[in-house]
Amino acid sequence: MEWSWRRRLRATPAEPWDADAELQASDFPTLRELAERWRDDAAEMRSWLAELTDDAVVAPWEGERPGGPALWVFLIHVVEHGITELSDAAVLLRRVGRPTGSLTFLDFIDPVPPKTDDA
């Protein structure tokens, strides 16, 4: 989702990221290949975000709807959608007996691991 929105917001031609170009499980036969894709995608996202100026973030996005909301609105959408996807993945993992542990943002950024009952 981040991948397609980033391309859309950067005005990349739609064919490589539109609905017909959804990622397929068969594209990632191993966990290693999937992890590499995620790492590459995360690096590309960080690079693009680092290039954005304050003016670009607050300016109306002139993509598909000229004069539409500012770029920051779409960036918030990407974050919120990612939270939804994380929640969906956690539910699926729990349904197959794979507890996820804490997935909160504060736990993610905290350098000290949370205490457990057996500690």
LINBEL-V59222 format. One record per helix or strand. SS is the DSSP state (A for helix, B for strand). FROM is the first residue (numbers start at 1). LEN is the number of residues. Records with the same first field share a line. If there is no record, write none. Layout:
SS->FROM-LEN ; FROM-LEN
This chain:
A->2-8 ; 14-3 ; 19-3 ; 25-3 ; 31-21 ; 54-5 ; 71-25 ; 105-5
B->60-1 ; 70-1
